[in-house]
Amino acid sequence: LYHRVGARTPVTVDLPTPVFDEQMGELAATRTVLALDDAIARLVAGHDLSGHVVVTFDDGTADFVDEATPVLERHRLPATLYVATRYIDEQLSFPDDGSPASWQGLADTLSTGLVTIGSHTHSHALLDRLAPAAIADELDRSVELLGERLGVEAHHFAYPKALSPSAAADRAVRRRFRSAAIAGTRANPVGCDPLALRRSPVQTTDGSHWFRRKVAGGMGLEDDLRVVANRRRYAGATA
């Protein structure tokens, strides 16, 4: 799970481009990198995906177009971008000085044949805090805009802040998408629920050791602690 590339901001999820390039090179050399649709199909069919990874990005900042996509092209690696559509459509800055991509920029990434676009809600709302009608609006508006602006049908979803959903949010997401991503720095084993996929967030402080640990899915204890910390961190937040 990536957020930003280019180190234009001081946040810990904004990786220097050379670091991202090195990590993609390592994945290309040591792992089988799958498009998300392919990975889901194999998981549902009961295939063991040990040694396989999926590269994903959240939000839709401009650096995905300007910095990350050229690296993905150079290594010929597929990736999925989960877009919070309101920020793109209204050209709103993401928190911590995150410049939004444009619809044309996202269309350019799609033209590479390497990028899958998914939903990250419309306004990056934390769905477990919303009433059922508001949840439906968040999801439907996102899907509609992705279809109208990019001509894509969004089959995949990522929960903002990777927080686990309420029962109402879970039902709404399952009615609309083939897969959904939540928290969990662990591997996704055979027989796992494709509507509760785990992802490992990559940060600038990881270094090569922790990056490899995350790629291997071996940080269960650290992830348990992070889930508890995030619940407290976002206790009063709505987005």
C-alpha atoms as one frame of an Amber mdcrd trajectory, in Angstrom:
protein
   0.000   0.000   0.000   1.501   3.302  -1.177   0.198   6.838  -0.966   2.718
   9.282  -2.451   5.954   9.292  -4.400   8.323  12.217  -4.871   9.035  13.330
  -1.293   7.437  16.722  -1.909   5.843  16.713   1.551   7.183  15.711   4.994
   4.609  12.966   5.641   5.962   9.476   6.235   4.005   8.014   3.307   5.653
  10.301   0.715   8.550   8.205  -0.587  11.510   9.617  -2.531  11.213   8.528
  -6.151  14.581   6.663  -6.134  13.412   4.618  -3.133  10.160   3.717  -4.860
  12.094   2.843  -8.014  14.416   0.572  -6.017  11.464  -1.148  -4.345   9.702
  -1.757  -7.659  12.930  -3.139  -9.077  13.199  -5.536  -6.154   9.602  -6.679
  -6.594  10.158  -7.221 -10.315  13.249  -9.313  -9.591  12.010 -11.368  -6.632
   8.213 -11.580  -6.811   5.402 -12.139  -9.272   3.503  -8.831  -9.384  -0.140
  -9.343 -10.352  -2.889  -7.007 -11.463  -5.603  -6.951  -8.807  -8.228  -8.592
 -11.039  -5.857 -11.477 -11.708  -4.990 -11.827  -8.027  -8.665 -11.892  -6.987
  -9.493 -14.499  -9.627  -6.653 -16.710  -8.415  -7.610 -16.309  -4.748 -11.241
 -17.171  -5.471 -10.097 -20.217  -7.445  -8.091 -21.392  -4.435  -4.596 -20.797
  -5.785  -1.707 -20.340  -3.380  -0.285 -16.880  -4.028   2.880 -17.205  -1.964
   5.547 -15.122  -3.666   2.953 -12.979  -5.440   2.147  -9.339  -4.644  -0.218
  -6.594  -5.770   0.925  -2.948  -5.784  -1.757  -0.485  -4.685  -2.053   3.266
  -4.145  -4.647   5.284  -2.230  -6.196   8.720  -2.772  -5.259  10.035  -6.242
  -2.551  12.631  -5.759  -0.802  14.087  -8.811   2.473  12.324  -8.027   0.882
   9.004  -8.960   0.715  10.339 -12.520   3.985  12.286 -12.540   6.301  10.124
 -10.429   4.891   6.654  -9.772   3.524   5.766 -13.200   6.830   6.288 -15.074
   8.508   3.947 -12.581   5.779   1.346 -13.018   6.167   1.627 -16.795   9.924
   1.217 -16.588   9.560  -2.018 -14.622   6.361  -3.072 -16.448   4.490  -3.582
 -13.184   0.708  -3.333 -12.804  -0.836  -1.303  -9.972  -4.246  -0.365  -8.615
  -5.133   3.206  -7.639  -8.086   3.708  -5.290  -9.437   7.205  -5.981 -11.260
   9.570  -3.625 -13.218  11.170  -6.455 -14.308  14.451  -4.889 -10.697  15.636
  -4.611 -10.135  15.000  -8.304 -13.452  16.358  -9.502 -13.283  19.582  -7.465
  -9.470  19.839  -7.496  -9.282  19.929  -3.713  -5.957  19.480  -1.975  -5.578
  16.310   0.042  -4.450  16.701   3.671  -0.767  17.476   4.203  -0.381  19.397
   0.924  -1.351  16.569  -1.377  -1.998  17.988  -4.850  -4.843  16.148  -6.616
  -4.386  14.468  -9.967  -6.576  15.574 -12.859  -9.044  13.384 -14.708  -6.875
  13.712 -17.813  -3.821  12.642 -15.838  -5.637   9.557 -14.600  -6.787   8.808
 -18.142  -3.150   8.980 -19.235  -2.177   6.404 -16.608  -4.959   4.107 -17.786
  -3.606   4.312 -21.322  -0.435   2.530 -20.156  -2.444  -0.663 -19.701  -0.843
  -1.130 -16.282  -3.265   0.734 -14.019  -6.572  -0.381 -12.523  -8.781   2.296
 -10.976 -10.856   1.527  -7.898 -13.005   3.492  -5.457 -11.821   5.086  -2.222
 -15.246   6.687  -1.573 -16.181  10.123  -2.905 -14.976  12.370  -0.080 -12.635
   9.976   1.752 -15.348   9.469   4.356 -14.888   6.965   7.171 -17.835   4.726
   6.378 -18.169   3.253   9.860 -19.229   6.739  11.076 -22.046   7.204   8.517
 -25.732   6.326   8.283 -26.694   3.784   5.593 -28.037   6.425   3.177 -24.844
   8.458   3.435 -22.747   5.336   2.874 -24.673   4.593  -0.316 -24.178   8.176
  -1.534 -20.423   8.022  -0.916 -20.039   4.790  -2.838 -22.449   5.519  -5.667
 -21.112   9.003  -6.362 -17.588   7.641  -6.547 -18.548   4.843  -8.940 -20.589
   7.226 -11.092 -17.756   9.734 -11.452 -15.204   7.072 -12.312 -17.547   5.865
 -15.032 -18.388   9.324 -16.348 -14.886  10.817 -16.302 -12.745   7.766 -17.080
 -15.117   5.280 -18.664 -14.215   2.586 -16.151 -16.416   0.346 -14.058 -14.980
   0.269 -10.552 -14.930  -3.299  -9.239 -12.558  -2.740  -6.318 -12.728  -0.652
  -3.157 -10.431   0.443  -0.331 -11.732   1.692   3.013 -10.305   5.121   3.936
  -7.742   4.926   6.748  -8.053   1.128   6.303 -10.562   1.097   9.178 -12.814
  -1.933   9.416 -16.397  -1.226   8.336 -19.630  -1.100  10.246 -22.157  -3.808
   9.394 -24.054  -1.349   7.180 -20.895  -0.319   5.333 -19.845  -3.928   4.844
 -23.213  -4.791   3.286 -23.117  -1.764   1.000 -19.595  -2.497  -0.197 -20.347
  -6.172  -0.811 -23.311  -5.242  -3.013 -21.157  -3.033  -5.234 -17.623  -4.421
  -5.461 -15.684  -7.616  -6.119 -13.001  -6.815  -3.568 -12.361  -4.464  -0.685
  -9.191  -3.652   1.256  -8.935  -3.016   4.979  -6.025  -2.922   7.431  -3.693
  -5.823   7.957   0.054  -6.096   7.454  -0.287  -9.773   6.675  -0.496 -11.964
   3.602  -3.872 -12.897   2.076  -4.021 -16.698   2.291  -5.948 -19.180   0.188
  -9.619 -19.014   1.125  -9.487 -15.443   2.443 -12.439 -13.093   1.994 -11.824
 -10.900  -1.095 -14.022  -8.230   0.526 -11.600  -7.979   3.462  -8.162  -7.969
   1.861  -5.122  -6.996   3.896  -2.427  -4.597   2.705   0.967  -3.583   4.060
   1.499   0.214   4.160   4.947   1.309   2.975   6.584   4.289   4.715   9.740
   6.341   4.284  11.104   4.988   7.576  10.904   1.324   6.559  14.312   0.859
   4.997  15.061  -2.321   3.064  14.666  -4.639   6.077  11.125  -3.607   7.006
  10.092  -3.290   3.365  11.048  -6.942   2.827   9.254  -7.961   6.010   6.112
  -6.239   4.781   6.361  -7.799   1.332   6.627 -11.193   3.018   3.533 -10.438
   5.138   5.331 -11.179   8.392   4.337  -8.312  10.693   1.289  -9.616  12.517
   2.105  -8.230  15.981   3.056  -4.820  14.619  -0.202  -4.738  12.698  -2.304
  -5.575  15.750  -0.725  -2.643  17.562  -1.277  -0.341  14.574  -4.983  -1.221
  14.383  -5.479  -0.316  18.042  -3.511   2.927  17.596  -5.502   3.924  14.507
  -8.809   3.344  16.244  -7.757   5.822  18.919  -6.131   8.219  16.428  -9.264
   8.508  14.256 -11.829   8.256  17.067 -13.314  11.699  16.370 -12.639  11.873
  12.641 -15.159  11.584   9.803 -12.753  11.556   6.809
